[in-house]
Amino acid sequence: QVQLVESGGGSVQAGGSLRLSCVVSTYSGSRYCLGWFRQAPGQKRESVASIDSDGRTTYADFVKGRFTISKDNTKNTLYLQMDNLKDEDTALYYCAADSGYYREHAVRCPRDKEFGYYGQGTQVTVSS
């Protein structure tokens, strides 16, 4: 069981920056891969970025070079640094966790599928 609580959303002008945070609570001994998803009004939820248990990262093409996912294991916190924000980045952003699959001594995030656990979401609004 995993509990995820996001914070850091808000309104920002195009070209600006925001940093999202997510506190991850899990039972001791469990390891998960973590990620950020987003859902715009009338759109399907989509993956933004993910980070495997050993720190390997994956990004959607539409955020590469602008967003950075990271985690601080000492604080059980996941981050998403969002720079050079665009109007089309406006969405509800969800922190997510998944038990993934074990490969090369780490828990790897699944690709092209929903994760098993989500937070309540934090709204990001970008205006021109």
C-alpha positions in Angstrom: 0.0 0.0 0.0 1.3 3.4 -0.9 0.1 6.9 0.0 1.0 9.9 -2.2 0.5 13.5 -1.3 1.3 16.2 -3.9 2.0 19.9 -3.4 3.4 22.8 -5.3 0.9 23.4 -8.0 -0.3 26.9 -8.9 -0.7 29.5 -11.6 2.3 30.8 -13.6 2.9 32.7 -16.8 4.3 31.0 -19.9 8.0 30.7 -19.6 7.9 30.5 -15.9 8.8 27.6 -13.5 7.2 25.5 -10.8 8.4 22.7 -8.6 6.0 19.9 -7.6 6.6 17.8 -4.6 5.2 14.4 -3.5 5.6 12.8 -0.1 5.6 9.0 -0.6 4.5 6.8 2.3 5.0 3.0 1.9 5.3 0.0 4.2 8.9 -0.6 5.2 10.7 -3.0 2.9 8.7 -2.1 -0.2 10.3 -0.6 -3.2 8.5 1.2 -5.9 9.2 3.1 -9.1 7.7 6.6 -9.1 6.4 8.9 -11.7 4.4 12.0 -12.6 1.3 11.9 -14.8 -1.0 14.7 -15.9 -4.6 15.1 -17.2 -5.9 18.1 -19.1 -9.7 18.7 -19.3 -11.3 16.4 -21.8 -8.0 14.5 -22.3 -6.7 11.1 -21.1 -4.2 10.9 -18.3 -0.7 10.7 -19.7 2.8 9.9 -18.4 5.1 12.9 -17.9 8.2 11.4 -16.4 9.2 8.4 -14.3 12.2 7.4 -12.1 13.2 3.8 -11.4 14.4 2.8 -7.9 18.0 3.2 -8.9 17.4 6.7 -10.2 17.2 6.0 -14.0 14.8 8.5 -15.5 12.4 8.5 -18.5 10.6 11.5 -20.0 7.8 12.1 -22.4 9.0 13.8 -25.6 6.9 16.8 -24.9 8.7 17.7 -21.7 12.3 16.6 -22.5 14.7 19.4 -21.8 12.2 21.4 -19.8 11.1 19.1 -16.9 13.3 17.2 -14.4 12.2 14.4 -12.2 14.2 13.6 -9.0 13.8 12.0 -5.6 15.2 12.4 -2.2 15.1 9.0 -0.5 16.0 10.5 2.9 12.9 12.6 2.8 10.6 10.0 0.9 9.9 12.8 -1.5 9.5 12.9 -5.3 10.0 16.1 -7.2 9.2 17.5 -10.6 11.0 20.7 -11.6 9.1 22.3 -14.5 10.9 25.1 -16.4 9.9 27.0 -19.5 6.3 26.2 -19.0 3.9 26.4 -21.9 0.1 26.9 -22.1 -0.3 23.3 -23.1 1.3 22.2 -19.8 -1.9 23.2 -18.0 -3.3 20.1 -16.3 -3.9 18.3 -13.1 -0.6 16.7 -12.2 -0.6 13.3 -10.3 2.2 11.7 -8.4 2.2 7.9 -9.0 3.8 4.8 -7.8 4.0 1.2 -9.1 5.6 -2.0 -8.0 7.0 -2.3 -11.5 9.3 -5.2 -12.5 12.8 -6.2 -11.2 15.6 -6.0 -13.7 19.3 -5.1 -13.4 19.1 -4.9 -9.6 16.4 -2.2 -9.5 12.6 -1.8 -9.7 11.9 -0.6 -13.3 8.8 1.5 -14.1 6.3 0.0 -16.6 6.1 1.8 -19.9 2.9 2.8 -21.7 0.6 1.8 -18.9 -1.1 3.2 -15.8 0.6 2.9 -12.5 -1.0 1.2 -9.5 -1.2 4.1 -7.1 -2.0 7.8 -7.5 -2.2 10.9 -5.3 -5.1 13.3 -5.4 -3.4 15.6 -7.9 -2.3 19.2 -7.9 -3.4 21.8 -10.5 -0.9 23.6 -12.7 -2.2 26.5 -14.8 0.0 28.2 -17.4 -1.2 31.4 -19.0 0.2 33.6 -21.8 
